[in-house]
Amino acid sequence: MESPYKGKTGLVRLWNAFGYSLAGFRAAYKHEDAFRQEVLLAIVMIPLALWLPVSHIGKALMISSVLLVIVIELLNSAIEATVDRISLENHDLAKRAKDIGSSAVLVSLINVLVVWGLVLTA
């Protein structure tokens, strides 16, 4: 079954995509505690990265590492919602999918620590 929105092109498609993106961001913020915590982390850490006396490349790396956490959390939340949509019963594959998504978030958080540590000690 094809989506009726796939035929849209140009500015209409871009506008629709922007609206869907905002809806996804709002849904994640409304329904996902971890996402709200990571947004708070970003609200603190991004201005801090801009304020700290490090090179422009250092600032870019620090900010990118924080934004990567947001991206990975959005993907993890999408995986969890999809798994829950399919079934709420306990299943080994559902657990595996959710655990792998959670591991991706953990790796991205460790990446923040490593990047910030390396930039600040350089």
Secondary structure, 3 states (H helix, E strand, C coil): CCCCCCCCCHHHHHHHHHHHHHHHHHHHHHHCHHHHHHHHHHHHHHHHHHHCCCCHHHHHHHHHHHHHHHHHHHHHHHHHHHHHHHCCCCCHHHHHHHHHHHHHHHHHHHHHHHHHHHHHHC
